[in-house]
Amino acid sequence: MTKICNIETFKVGMPLTKTFTSGNKSKNVTRCLVIRITANDGSVGVSSVDPSSRAVFPDTAEALDGTIQKHLVPILLGEDPTNIHRILNLIGAKTNKQLGARAGIELACIDLTCRLMEISLCQYLGGSINDKVLFNGWVGELPPDEAMVEALEWQNRGFRSMKIKVGSNIEQDIARINAVHQAVDPGIKLRIDANEQYTVKDAKLICDAVKNCDLELFEQPVHRDNLEGLFEIRKKSEIPIMADESVGDHKSLMRVIKADCADLVKFGLTQAGGVTAASKMIASAEAANLQVIVGHGFGLSLSTMAEIMLGATSNNILPGLECVGPLKVTDTVTNEQLDISKGEISIGANFGIGMTLDESKLEKYSFQ
């Protein structure tokens, strides 16, 4: 029987192409955790976990690393990595408050399993609906003229949708949205994302002010816990409302569904707690007639490819994945290059997630 004989973790501080600001938090390095699981027959599975720019203990890369090494490695050595249900059951109580640790361990085990079976993660999940997936660009909280330039750059590269960051100043936000709407082609889908920064009053005001801009959705206008406010905005808005930060695990998704406060929901593998949990959440959202956007803003190629393959498996996932981390980093820790620079990618037939680790890059970008 295949048994886990080694679990390695690597803390990676990957420089970003520039300083990014989201929800009033800025960073120029993304700190991630890479995981490699090796079995007694020599088979290997890899994954990465990419905490958000606002991650604090216990969800930082350092904290996740500590949990895996101290609490998960001792109970997983000798276990069958292909028995995903048993793996999740074993680590469940240890990772209730650290879904990232669960997601990273599970993905590495699934990657190893897929390699043994000689299938891709997409095939493991039942196969892809489409041969290609599309990605979503982004426009920062810039002055209107600069925002127009950035939006046209995304359009010229081939992207068919993009989000506009808002939330710091409502007058500037309205001007930015209108400028981008006027600049891009009519077929480009536009989204706005406030990262919880608005009051209910200001969110309703901006919905009314830009209702003629044909926006695809309005992402997380108010604080994640304010589901009543989100409901109030949704009932008054002509723009579909999407919950992002309000959705963490399956329980929080169900709270959003019961509150009837969103038209769409968004989450990534780390938020959900792994591939299995994300698949269940997609099914629950579909049953509630809520479309899903998959992805997270900052991530390495490992988690990005996993989300790409997940995103190809359901018609209920809205085109324009937001797993665009490789566009924001200066390098990769894998031997394979992941090119999403033109706004789309074909689903390959590689085994697992199709990634192997570059030892020299792991050492180059490691942090203590």
Secondary structure, 3 states (H helix, E strand, C coil): CCCEEEEEEEEEEEEEEEEEEECCEEEEEEEEEEEEEEECCCCEEEEEECCCCCCCCCCCHHHHHHHHHHHHHHHHCCCCCCCHHHHHHHHCCCCCCCHHHHHHHHHHHHHHHHHHHCCEHHHHCCCCCCCEEEECEEECCCCHHHHHHHHHHHHHHCCCEEEEECCCCHHHHHHHHHHHHHHCCCCCEEEEECCCCCCHHHHHHHHHHCHHHCEEEEECCCCCCCHHHHHHHHHHCCCCEEECCCCCCHHHHHHHHHHCCCCEEEECHHHHCCHHHHHHHHHHHHHCCCEEEECCCCCCHHHHHHHHHHHCCCCCECCCECCCHHHCECCCCECCCCCCCCCEEECCCCCECCCCECHHHHHHCECC
